[in-house]
């Protein structure tokens, strides 16, 4: 390498290192030659020093050289034969052959073990389980679904939960372990690979599973991937009508019908965006409803079960409401398999039917007449007045926003006004300058239908949020951006917006009813909201919902109606609707009063949010004998028909969020409730 004219030559050390690197890069033989020379350069001189410094070493030079050879040969495993040069060469050759053979064998074994460990770490080995739950795909619902499935398992009969996703196996295991309690007795098996590949899907043994769940990812093409996974599952299972039940989730309504066809006769399809929109719409005007729904859907406390109705054959549904001291009856499952949620009190309980109850578990329900616990003198004389028209404000826009607006318009009282403020222009009627007028009546004196207006503002700027006039609004809905629309996380914008609204509350001296949507459940404790507000974590609630349906697929119509815009819903009504404020009465008295007004009472939310043993004042399924003083600020949790809604037992069936074909064989509700 010649030096460049005008530049000083490179140091000798750098040039020597460069030539050495070039020599090593030529071939494997060159590398081995340098390795042999390096070993000889170290072993031979050290062997010579050991011989010359040994007091018992031979005196003559030839004998000392032979000793040096033996020491070096033993070190390099080249043999120790001495004598003629030919013998030395043959001994060295045999040593080199032996060294090459042993090294090759060690290399083969090491490579094989490394490949096997790599294959195991990638999660490509076959799963040999029976009666397990298979979760296909990875999303923000995955950790919730798996943790709830583990919580719902019978302690002495734990079953495996197998997760297959095109994601790193170790990463999935760490994420799931972080959401499971330390004492959880569960077998969580993770496998890595595309679930849309039938060869990979067959590794998790879906044919012997009790249930298969298909989760949508957070990618834009998530629904199309769900269809591919369902078709892959169909290819693995074939046309077996006795295959496991399949529960799939899609985000877009356009994929509902294809997903239902791909899922087959034992499939159930859940529209996650529609469920989230309905939850947000239901929480508007019902502070604390998100806490109630969260408590209803998780497996930490009480959940819906099917109970035997033999003791009530020939009786009415109203009698069954006061027939269980430690569970709340909310509906009937007819002998034909039809679900009646909150039917009229005079509905007969037919032989072969079952009761839908809210209870701790299947074995905790017992029959006992609780009518003697009812105090008629504590029951309120008049019901609550009808709701007035409201004015609501929606801040932000995402893919679920059109569904949220539609649900708000469907559930709003006539004459209500819905204002929408977004960062970008959204097609729709614009709000006039100076604000929208108050709701007006029509020419014949009846209120007009609810209306909606749109307006654009720089919502990403806190000063724009602080400049909004929130005085005329009865409630606010905050919708964060979709993931990927900005470099920040979606919840960051939502938290900043909530901080600005909290400052608005302090300035105005009044609390705002805010319903907020978050994407990450870990951000829920960070949300600066008051007690009159609700935080909806869409992935968390839909994950809880999927886990509930997985445990008992035939309760899907119950959740379908509860989260629909019509029919029976979970409601929070003032306690004064049922009992006199300040009166001391049992919960059985509340159940009787709610029955007389067409509702099924299932719990309450006390005014004192710091009451012990409650979650922000929410208590579901209290004993019928529990006595307490009902204050004016208390609320009763009921399953009832919202104002203007149609009861489930009257009129045509509504279009729900869960879509499944009827079972192909008779179903024993008490025999196969859980997988």
Secondary structure, DSSP 8 states (H G I E B T S, - for coil): ----TTS----HHHHHHHHHHHHHTT-HHHHHHHHHHHHHHHHHHHHHHHHHT-TTS-SSHHHHHHHHHHHHHHHHT-----SSHHHHHHHHHHHHHHHHHHHHHHHHHHHHHHHHHHHHHHT-S----SS-EEEES-STTHHHHHHHHHHTS-TTS---EEEEESS-HHHHHHHHHHHS-TT----EEEEES-TTSHHHHGGG-GGG-SEEEE---SSTTHHHHHHHHHHHHHHHHTT-TTS-EEEEEESSGGGHHHHHHHH-TTEEEEEHHHHHHHHHHHHTT-TTHHHHHHHHHSSSS-EEEEEE-GGGTTSBHHHHHTSBSSSEEEEEE-TTS-EEES--TT-B--TT-EEEEEESSTTS--B---GGG--GGGB-SS--------EEEEE---TTHHHHHHHHHHHS-TT-EEEEEESS--SS-B--TT------B-TTS-B---EEEEEE--TTSHHHHHT---TT-SEEEE----TTSSSS-HHHHHHHHHHHHHHHHHHHTS---EEEEES-GGGGGG----TT-EEEEHHHHHHHHHHHHHH-GGGHHHHHHHTSSSSEEEEEEEGGGTB-TT-EEEHHHHHHHHHHTT-EEEEEE-S-TT-TTSBTTEEES--TT-EEE--TT-EEEEEEE-TT---TTSSS----SEEE---SS---TTTSS--
